[in-house]
Amino acid sequence: MTTTDDRPAPGRVEGLRDELDGMFFLPGEPGYDEHRRAWNLRARHEPAAVVRAGTAEDVRRTVRWAAAAGLGVGVMATGHGTGAAVDASGILINTSALRRVSADPGRRMARVEAGAIWQDVIDAAAPHGLAGLAGSMTGVGVVGYTLGGGFGWLGRRYGLAAHSVTGAEIVTAGGDLLRTDAGRDPDLFWAIRGGTGNLGIVTALEFALHPVREVYAGNLYYPLDRARDVLEFAAEWSRGVPDELTAAITFRRFPPAPAVPQGLRGRSLVAMRGCHCGDLGQARALIDHARAALGPAEVDTFAVMPAAGLAAVSLDPVDPLPALSHSELLADLTPEAIEAVLGLTGADSPLVMFELRQLGGALIGPAEALSPLAHTSARFSLNAIGVTPGAPQEATVRAHLARVAAELGPHVTGESYLNFLDLDGATPDRIRAAYTAADLDRLQRVKAGHDPDNVFRFNRNVQPPIER
């Protein structure tokens, strides 16, 4: 691993400063720490320099300059999902200033720049009764989320966010700014929709919006001693629900913070949660069935709401924090799997979230899509997260996540979902497990054609093939 002793001399990177419309920071300069800081505070970027791009041309100039200097390039909009931190052998491009968004309601299309967040898309699309395929947090960057697939509350009806992409502008390792779509370099277009930034830096992304003005969504929260009932009911009930419904079983430990709703503050609970984006009568009937089977919830938040308000279903934290996570694709909620889950989610669990989200429906997508969800037989995704403000908490969370991996091992498919793989969880084996063998071979060959020297390596990295 490159250390700070191997950091290029300032004169080697300083020459880029005067070529930019945006800002340039060397280590120790004011602004360097601010613009390298990721949302997940465990992602500690230590690049030779940070560029806060002011234009797509800044991205192009930085990539061309860095490649010529033998440096790698990493990119960050918000830093919610970091596959690998940028070290001293690379330059970090911060795209957070590139946030222009335009919505075309007639064509039901959106165009976003590299640093746009989902709230920007919501603000542009919702007045027209349209929605993008955001995840559970509206502060997440659109481009990075989408390039890894993108899986949210509208997913079983409309698919992964990557399925809705119609075109992209991308800076390649040679510093060229290209347009790719189904008719222009179709191999590159296929690869960016699931290739997680391995092929270049997307400076603009175009995608379809969907006609969703309001949904029926929320949570049924129960005390932890009802967890078995919730899991057993959801395991069977979820088999017969329509694709308009995406459901989840979620264990949450809420902090005693003013931002948390009063009935949840400082408590550990299990919830059956979901979003139905179709007929409201059908939606109410499905949730009424759950209410009747499980009995009154301690907190019941299911209601008709604007699609723009779906972040209230997940109640994910909005402020930066240090976190560790582990993810899997769960084959099914069998009785044995339920026993394993119950043993991992009791009151002594150090995790802030343990979520099993329903798969299937349009998430499967077209067979040619670059995603394990286009091929997997898994019925649920698992995402387990613990907050690690200090060394003692990190050790405790890490040990518990190791238990999660071991005890759920017999019940998972062995595949990976890329957007849930962060930092030390984004190992080469787990990255490979996100693709079929044929897709991985094709992706590696597209990588070899566009980035043979692996300039874009600070990500969930797919290396070009070694020719023999």
NORGIMO-V450894 format. One record per residue. PSI is psi in degrees with one decimal (* if undefined). OMEGA is omega in whole degrees, -180 to 180 (NA if undefined). Layout:
# NORGIMO-V450894
{{PSI	OMEGA} {PSI	OMEGA}}
This chain:
# NORGIMO-V450894
{{141.1	178} {137.2	178} {173.7	-180} {-24.3	177} {-22.2	-180} {3.8	-176} {134.0	178} {145.4	178} {144.5	-177} {-37.3	-179} {-23.7	-178} {-30.2	-179} {-17.7	-175} {-29.8	-176} {-18.3	-180} {-25.3	-171} {-46.6	-174} {-5.6	-179} {-1.8	-169} {147.4	168} {-26.6	179} {-150.4	-173} {154.3	-176} {133.1	-177} {131.9	170} {160.3	177} {135.7	179} {-16.4	179} {147.9	174} {132.3	-179} {-22.6	-179} {-50.4	-177} {-40.7	-179} {-42.0	-172} {-4.6	172} {-6.7	-174} {125.2	179} {162.4	178} {-45.5	173} {109.3	-172} {-7.5	174} {-13.2	178} {99.6	-174} {90.6	177} {134.7	176} {60.8	-174} {164.1	175} {-28.1	177} {157.8	174} {132.3	174} {122.0	171} {98.9	-172} {135.8	175} {-17.3	-178} {165.7	173} {-31.2	178} {-33.3	174} {-40.5	178} {-47.2	-179} {-46.1	-179} {-40.6	-178} {-44.3	180} {-45.6	-179} {-43.2	-179} {-45.0	-178} {-42.7	-180} {-40.3	179} {-29.9	-180} {0.5	179} {21.3	180} {150.9	172} {170.6	-180} {131.8	171} {162.3	-177} {145.4	-180} {133.3	171} {-57.2	178} {-24.7	-179} {25.4	176} {-34.3	-179} {104.8	-177} {112.0	179} {-38.5	178} {132.8	179} {147.7	178} {126.2	179} {-168.7	-173} {-6.4	176} {11.5	-177} {167.3	173} {137.6	176} {123.6	174} {117.6	177} {117.2	-175} {13.2	-170} {-17.4	178} {-13.4	-176} {82.6	-169} {17.1	179} {136.6	179} {135.8	173} {140.0	177} {135.3	177} {95.2	-174} {-29.4	179} {-41.4	179} {-6.7	-175} {52.9	-178} {153.3	173} {150.6	172} {129.5	-179} {148.5	173} {174.0	-168} {-28.9	-176} {4.7	-178} {143.4	174} {166.3	-175} {-29.7	177} {-34.0	177} {-41.8	179} {-43.2	179} {-45.5	-179} {-33.4	-179} {-33.0	-172} {-36.7	-173} {-37.9	178} {-17.7	180} {9.2	-179} {25.3	-177} {158.2	-179} {142.2	167} {173.4	-175} {65.9	-179} {162.3	174} {-149.6	-174} {-12.2	180} {130.5	-179} {-8.3	178} {3.0	180} {144.4	177} {135.8	-177} {-46.0	-171} {-52.3	-179} {-43.4	178} {-44.8	-176} {-38.4	-179} {-22.7	176} {3.2	-179} {-69.4	179} {106.7	-169} {111.0	-177} {-164.3	-171} {-15.2	176} {8.8	-167} {-40.1	-177} {-20.5	177} {-39.4	-171} {-4.6	176} {-173.3	174} {153.4	176} {-35.1	180} {-28.6	-180} {-23.5	-177} {-4.6	-177} {134.0	179} {-12.6	179} {161.8	-180} {150.8	168} {128.9	-169} {136.8	174} {120.5	-178} {174.4	-177} {-23.1	176} {1.1	-180} {21.7	177} {137.7	176} {112.8	-174} {157.8	167} {134.3	175} {140.2	176} {-169.4	-175} {-25.3	-179} {-11.0	-178} {111.3	-176} {65.4	-176} {-28.4	176} {-43.0	178} {-41.0	179} {-42.2	176} {-42.8	-171} {-33.1	-178} {-24.6	-177} {68.3	-177} {-7.1	-179} {-0.2	172} {46.7	173} {11.5	-180} {-17.3	-172} {-12.1	-178} {-171.4	178} {115.0	179} {118.3	180} {-18.7	175} {143.5	-177} {137.7	177} {138.2	-178} {160.0	179} {143.3	169} {160.7	-173} {146.5	-174} {79.5	179} {106.4	180} {-41.6	179} {158.3	-176} {167.7	170} {114.0	-169} {160.2	177} {-156.6	-176} {144.9	163} {106.0	-177} {132.6	178} {156.9	175} {158.2	-176} {-27.3	-179} {-3.2	173} {8.6	-174} {-41.7	-180} {-43.3	-180} {-44.1	-178} {-45.6	-179} {-45.8	-178} {-39.8	178} {-49.3	-176} {-33.5	-179} {-40.3	-179} {-43.6	-178} {-39.0	-176} {-18.6	-179} {-27.8	-173} {6.0	-176} {153.0	-179} {166.4	-179} {-17.8	177} {-15.2	-179} {127.8	167} {122.5	-176} {165.3	178} {155.6	169} {123.3	-170} {129.2	172} {124.9	-177} {138.7	171} {105.7	-174} {138.0	176} {158.6	177} {60.9	-174} {146.2	-179} {-27.4	-179} {-16.4	180} {134.2	178} {145.8	-171} {-43.4	-176} {-11.3	-177} {-17.7	-170} {124.4	176} {17.9	-174} {156.4	170} {125.6	-173} {162.7	171} {140.6	-178} {145.0	161} {117.3	-173} {163.3	178} {178.5	180} {127.5	175} {123.3	-175} {31.8	179} {-139.6	-177} {125.8	-175} {-32.3	177} {-44.9	177} {-40.2	-179} {-48.2	-179} {-39.1	-179} {-41.0	180} {-44.1	-179} {-33.3	175} {-35.1	175} {-43.9	178} {-41.7	179} {-42.8	-178} {-39.8	-177} {-37.6	-174} {-16.0	-176} {173.1	-176} {134.3	176} {153.6	174} {-40.1	176} {124.1	-179} {110.3	-177} {4.2	-179} {131.9	-179} {163.7	169} {130.2	-179} {159.6	173} {141.9	175} {-26.9	178} {-14.5	-177} {17.1	-174} {-18.5	177} {-23.6	180} {-17.8	177} {-44.8	-175} {-31.8	-178} {43.1	177} {150.4	178} {145.4	-178} {-21.3	-179} {147.1	179} {143.7	178} {159.3	175} {132.7	-176} {150.0	170} {148.8	-179} {163.3	172} {138.4	-179} {156.0	177} {168.1	166} {118.3	-173} {127.4	-177} {-46.2	-179} {163.5	174} {71.8	176} {165.5	176} {-37.5	-180} {-40.4	178} {-38.4	178} {-41.9	177} {-42.9	180} {-42.9	180} {-43.4	-180} {-36.1	179} {-13.6	-176} {-5.1	-169} {21.0	180} {-176.2	-177} {-20.9	-179} {0.3	180} {134.7	178} {3.0	-175} {146.3	175} {-21.6	178} {140.2	173} {105.2	-173} {132.2	173} {106.8	-176} {136.7	-176} {136.0	176} {-166.4	178} {-166.6	-178} {-141.2	-177} {-11.3	176} {-27.8	178} {-38.6	173} {-172.7	179} {149.1	-176} {-27.2	-178} {-1.6	-176} {147.3	-180} {74.8	-178} {140.6	176} {-23.7	180} {-10.6	173} {-8.2	-173} {-20.1	-170} {153.3	172} {2.5	-179} {143.3	178} {-18.0	-178} {146.7	167} {150.8	175} {132.4	171} {117.0	-178} {128.6	-172} {137.0	173} {142.6	179} {138.5	-171} {73.4	-177} {-15.8	180} {175.6	-177} {-42.7	180} {-43.6	179} {-38.0	180} {-42.5	179} {-41.4	-179} {-46.8	-180} {-43.7	-179} {-42.2	180} {-39.8	-179} {-39.3	178} {-31.5	174} {-37.7	175} {-43.0	178} {-48.2	-179} {-43.3	-176} {-46.1	-172} {-24.4	174} {-4.6	-178} {-44.0	180} {-9.7	-172} {4.7	-178} {163.1	-178} {-17.9	-176} {-7.3	177} {171.0	180} {152.5	168} {118.2	-166} {-42.5	-174} {-15.7	178} {2.1	180} {110.7	-178} {142.0	171} {-122.0	-174} {-7.9	173} {-15.0	-179} {63.1	-179} {158.6	178} {-40.3	-180} {-42.4	-178} {-32.3	176} {-45.4	178} {-34.4	-178} {-6.8	177} {-8.7	-175} {151.3	168} {162.1	-180} {-40.8	-179} {-42.0	180} {-39.9	179} {-41.5	178} {-44.6	180} {-42.5	-180} {-42.3	179} {-36.0	-178} {-34.2	173} {-40.7	176} {-44.2	-179} {-33.6	-180} {-29.1	-175} {-23.3	-179} {64.6	-174} {-24.5	-179} {6.6	178} {45.9	174} {-40.9	179} {81.7	-175} {-7.6	-180} {74.8	-174} {-163.9	169} {86.9	-157} {133.7	171} {113.4	-176} {150.2	175} {154.1	-177} {150.3	175} {112.9	-179} {134.5	-179} {*	NA}}
